[in-house]
Amino acid sequence: MPVKLIANGFFRSGTTLLWRVLRENNPACTVFYEPCHQELAEHIAKFREKPYLDPDHKLYLWNEYLKFDGLQEKINRLHPNLDNDLIFPEDDEKLLDYVGMFDELEGETILQTNRWGFMLDKIVQRYGAMPLHMIRNPFDVFDSIRYLYVSQFKGVVGCLKNLFAPLLAKRSFHMDVMLGQTLRRFDLSYPPLTAFDSFLVVWIISNYLAVKTADQHGIAVVYEKLIDNPGGVGVEIEEKTGFRFRPRSYINEPRRRRNRFLEPNEIGELKKSSAKLGLAKELDFLIDRFCE
């Protein structure tokens, strides 16, 4: 049966929460985690040998890839950015063929990904899957990316990484690679950018394109609203997608919660940056769409 839903969002924007809720609320579906991860084959092989908790999410992420005979061999053959140091797939046709591999699996399938924002429209048009896109405050996303990068390192190395975190921010989550891929894809060129502006280029473009697709063919949700009102947003997702989505028991965040996407002072700062980057139209669309 076909791929029914694509749960998409930028890195550190709550997509693992989407994956977990969809997976555990819809046991009849196969919900794949990050099918375009550049190290997917390595993760599957390691997980096949001995299942392990992901160190960041404290979850078993790769079970679904072991359910189908011969799937790993097909992934090794068709994966469009496997072990090639690319974060986003660059060959559109290879990506579409790769999604087709999941579309041919037995049973209903959901794909959760952080890497398909640029291509979401083509995937939806080719396979008819509904997009569910999650967007999160960009300042929090950027901080989360930097924190997770530094937290990987312990001891003296960790202290040094933390000390030089502002200088190393462009390398967090391979942001330098993502920026390079984005500039090539959209034929953009900038003088040297700050770490935040480098991130912002990728964040704005990928969310702008994905939200446009979700608005036309599916649903776009705000992470902050989901955390603040899980029951209400969950009902919206259920009504639109047809999949059970009861997130309340999965949300347990003791840290400060926002109850809206952007604060007024943040909007002003983003507008200045987006104007400098030539992305004012795209940012204004996101602000108008998600800020009351």
C-alpha positions as CSV (number, residue, x, y, z in Angstrom):
1,M,0.0,0.0,0.0
2,P,1.2,3.6,-0.6
3,V,3.0,6.0,1.6
4,K,0.1,7.8,3.3
5,L,1.8,10.6,5.3
6,I,5.1,12.5,5.3
7,A,5.9,14.1,8.7
8,N,8.4,16.7,7.8
9,G,10.2,19.5,9.6
10,F,13.6,21.2,10.0
11,F,16.1,19.6,12.4
12,R,15.4,20.1,16.2
13,S,11.8,21.2,15.4
14,G,9.8,18.4,17.1
15,T,9.7,15.8,14.3
16,T,10.9,13.0,16.6
17,L,7.8,13.8,18.7
18,L,5.7,13.5,15.6
19,W,7.3,10.2,14.8
20,R,6.8,8.8,18.3
21,V,3.2,9.8,18.6
22,L,2.3,8.6,15.1
23,R,4.2,5.3,15.6
24,E,2.7,4.5,19.0
25,N,-0.8,5.7,18.3
26,N,-1.1,3.8,14.9
27,P,0.3,0.3,15.4
28,A,-1.1,-0.9,12.1
29,C,1.1,1.5,10.2
30,T,4.9,1.3,9.7
31,V,6.4,4.7,10.7
32,F,9.9,5.1,9.5
33,Y,12.4,7.4,11.2
34,E,14.6,9.5,9.0
35,P,14.7,7.5,5.8
36,C,17.2,9.9,4.2
37,H,19.7,10.0,7.1
38,Q,23.1,9.9,5.4
39,E,24.3,7.2,7.8
40,L,21.1,5.1,7.7
41,A,22.7,1.9,6.5
42,E,25.3,2.0,9.3
43,H,22.5,2.6,11.9
44,I,20.4,-0.3,10.5
45,A,23.4,-2.7,10.5
46,K,24.4,-1.7,14.1
47,F,20.8,-2.0,15.2
48,R,20.3,-5.4,13.6
49,E,23.4,-6.6,15.5
50,K,22.2,-5.3,18.8
51,P,19.2,-2.9,19.3
52,Y,20.3,0.3,21.1
53,L,18.8,3.4,22.5
54,D,19.6,6.5,20.5
55,P,21.9,8.6,22.8
56,D,20.1,11.9,22.0
57,H,16.4,10.8,22.0
58,K,16.7,7.8,24.4
59,L,14.4,5.8,21.9
60,Y,14.8,2.8,19.7
61,L,14.6,4.5,16.3
62,W,15.4,1.8,13.7
63,N,13.0,-1.1,14.5
64,E,10.9,-0.6,11.4
65,Y,13.8,-1.1,9.0
66,L,14.1,-4.7,10.2
67,K,10.5,-5.7,9.4
68,F,10.9,-6.2,5.7
69,D,13.1,-8.8,4.1
70,G,15.6,-7.3,1.7
71,L,14.8,-3.7,2.6
72,Q,18.4,-2.9,3.7
73,E,19.8,-4.1,0.4
74,K,17.3,-1.9,-1.4
75,I,18.2,1.1,0.8
76,N,21.9,0.5,0.1
77,R,21.2,0.6,-3.6
78,L,18.6,3.4,-3.9
79,H,19.4,5.8,-1.0
80,P,20.1,9.2,-2.7
81,N,22.6,10.6,-0.2
82,L,24.0,7.5,1.6
83,D,27.5,8.0,3.0
84,N,28.3,10.8,0.6
85,D,28.6,13.7,3.2
86,L,25.4,15.3,1.9
87,I,22.6,16.1,4.3
88,F,19.9,16.8,1.8
89,P,19.4,14.7,-1.3
90,E,20.5,16.6,-4.4
91,D,19.2,14.3,-7.2
92,D,15.5,14.8,-7.4
93,E,14.8,11.7,-9.5
94,K,16.8,9.5,-7.3
95,L,14.9,10.8,-4.3
96,L,11.6,10.2,-6.0
97,D,12.6,6.6,-6.9
98,Y,13.7,6.1,-3.3
99,V,10.4,7.2,-1.9
100,G,8.8,4.8,-4.4
101,M,10.6,1.9,-2.7
102,F,8.7,2.7,0.5
103,D,5.5,3.2,-1.5
104,E,5.7,-0.4,-2.6
105,L,6.0,-1.9,0.9
106,E,3.1,-4.0,2.3
107,G,0.8,-2.0,4.6
108,E,0.3,1.7,5.2
109,T,3.5,3.6,5.6
110,I,4.4,7.0,7.2
111,L,7.8,8.6,6.6
112,Q,9.3,11.1,9.1
113,T,12.0,13.3,7.7
114,N,14.0,16.5,8.3
115,R,15.5,16.6,4.8
116,W,12.8,16.8,2.2
117,G,11.5,20.4,2.6
118,F,13.0,21.4,-0.8
119,M,11.4,18.4,-2.5
120,L,8.2,17.9,-0.6
121,D,5.9,19.3,-3.3
122,K,7.3,16.9,-5.9
123,I,7.0,13.9,-3.6
124,V,3.4,14.7,-2.7
125,Q,2.5,15.2,-6.4
126,R,4.2,11.9,-7.4
127,Y,2.8,9.7,-4.7
128,G,-0.2,11.4,-3.2
129,A,1.1,11.3,0.3
130,M,-0.3,13.9,2.7
131,P,2.3,16.3,4.2
132,L,2.3,17.1,7.9
133,H,4.9,19.8,8.5
134,M,6.1,21.1,11.9
135,I,7.7,24.5,12.3
136,R,9.5,25.8,15.4
137,N,10.9,29.2,16.6
138,P,14.2,29.6,14.7
139,F,16.1,31.0,17.7
140,D,15.2,27.9,19.7
141,V,16.1,25.6,16.9
142,F,19.5,27.3,16.5
143,D,20.2,27.1,20.2
144,S,19.1,23.5,20.3
145,I,21.4,22.6,17.4
146,R,24.4,24.3,19.1
147,Y,23.7,22.7,22.5
148,L,23.3,19.2,21.0
149,Y,26.6,19.6,19.1
150,V,28.6,20.7,22.1
151,S,27.0,18.1,24.5
152,Q,28.4,15.3,22.4
153,F,31.9,16.0,23.8
154,K,33.0,15.2,27.3
155,G,35.8,16.3,29.6
156,V,38.5,18.7,28.4
157,V,37.3,18.4,24.8
158,G,33.8,19.3,25.9
159,C,35.0,22.3,27.8
160,L,36.9,23.5,24.8
161,K,34.0,23.0,22.5
162,N,31.7,24.9,24.8
163,L,34.3,27.7,25.1
164,F,34.5,28.0,21.3
165,A,30.8,27.2,20.6
166,P,30.1,30.5,18.8
167,L,33.0,29.9,16.4
168,L,32.1,26.3,15.8
169,A,28.3,26.9,15.4
170,K,28.5,26.7,11.6
171,R,29.6,23.1,11.9
172,S,26.8,22.1,14.3
173,F,24.5,19.6,12.6
174,H,26.6,20.0,9.5
175,M,25.1,23.5,9.0
176,D,28.0,24.4,6.7
177,V,27.2,21.5,4.4
178,M,23.5,22.3,4.4
179,L,24.2,26.0,3.6
180,G,26.4,24.9,0.7
181,Q,23.7,22.6,-0.7
182,T,21.1,25.3,-0.4
183,L,23.2,27.9,-2.1
184,R,23.9,25.5,-5.0
185,R,20.3,24.4,-5.4
186,F,18.9,27.9,-5.5
187,D,21.8,29.6,-7.2
188,L,22.5,31.9,-4.3
189,S,25.6,33.7,-3.3
190,Y,26.5,35.7,-0.1
191,P,29.6,37.2,1.4
192,P,30.8,35.4,4.6
193,L,27.8,35.0,6.9
194,T,27.5,34.7,10.7
195,A,26.6,31.3,12.1
196,F,23.0,32.4,12.7
197,D,22.5,33.9,9.2
198,S,24.0,30.8,7.7
199,F,21.4,28.7,9.6
200,L,18.6,31.2,8.8
201,V,19.1,30.9,5.0
202,V,18.4,27.2,5.2
203,W,15.7,27.5,7.8
204,I,13.7,30.1,5.9
205,I,13.8,28.5,2.5
206,S,13.1,24.9,3.6
207,N,10.2,26.0,5.8
208,Y,8.8,28.3,3.3
209,L,8.6,25.7,0.6
210,A,7.4,22.9,2.9
211,V,4.6,25.1,4.5
212,K,3.4,26.1,1.0
213,T,3.1,22.4,0.1
214,A,1.5,21.5,3.5
215,D,-1.1,24.3,3.2
216,Q,-2.1,23.1,-0.3
217,H,-2.1,19.3,0.3
218,G,-2.0,18.7,4.1
219,I,-1.4,20.5,7.4
220,A,1.3,22.7,8.9
221,V,1.5,22.9,12.7
222,V,3.6,25.1,15.1
223,Y,5.7,23.2,17.7
224,E,5.0,25.8,20.4
225,K,1.3,25.4,20.0
226,L,1.5,21.6,20.1
227,I,3.4,21.8,23.3
228,D,1.1,24.4,24.8
229,N,-2.1,22.8,23.7
230,P,-1.4,19.1,22.7
231,G,-5.1,18.1,22.9
232,G,-6.3,20.8,20.6
233,V,-3.5,20.5,18.0
234,G,-3.8,16.7,18.2
235,V,-7.4,16.9,17.2
236,E,-6.6,19.1,14.2
237,I,-4.0,16.6,13.1
238,E,-6.3,13.7,13.5
239,E,-9.1,15.4,11.6
240,K,-6.9,16.4,8.7
241,T,-4.7,13.3,8.3
242,G,-7.1,10.5,9.5
243,F,-4.4,9.1,11.8
244,R,-4.7,8.9,15.6
245,F,-2.6,11.6,17.3
246,R,-2.8,11.8,21.1
247,P,0.4,13.6,22.2
248,R,-0.4,14.7,25.7
249,S,1.3,11.8,27.5
250,Y,4.5,12.3,25.5
251,I,5.0,15.9,26.3
252,N,6.9,16.5,29.5
253,E,9.1,19.6,29.2
254,P,10.1,21.1,32.5
255,R,12.0,24.0,30.8
256,R,10.4,27.2,29.8
257,R,7.6,26.9,27.3
258,R,6.5,29.4,24.7
259,N,2.9,29.7,23.9
260,R,3.4,31.4,20.5
261,F,5.7,31.0,17.5
262,L,7.6,34.4,17.7
263,E,7.8,37.3,20.1
264,P,7.5,40.8,18.7
265,N,11.2,41.6,19.3
266,E,12.2,38.4,17.5
267,I,10.1,39.3,14.5
268,G,12.0,42.6,14.2
269,E,15.3,40.9,14.4
270,L,14.4,38.3,11.8
271,K,13.0,40.9,9.4
272,K,16.3,42.7,9.5
273,S,18.3,39.5,8.8
274,S,15.9,38.3,6.1
275,A,16.1,41.7,4.2
276,K,19.9,41.5,4.3
277,L,19.7,37.9,2.9
278,G,17.2,38.7,0.2
279,L,14.6,36.4,1.8
280,A,12.1,39.0,3.1
281,K,9.2,37.7,1.1
282,E,9.7,34.1,2.3
283,L,10.0,35.2,5.9
284,D,7.0,37.5,5.8
285,F,5.0,34.6,4.5
286,L,5.9,32.5,7.5
287,I,5.2,35.4,9.9
288,D,1.9,36.1,8.4
289,R,1.0,32.4,8.4
290,F,1.9,31.6,12.0
291,C,1.9,34.8,14.0
292,E,-1.5,36.1,15.2
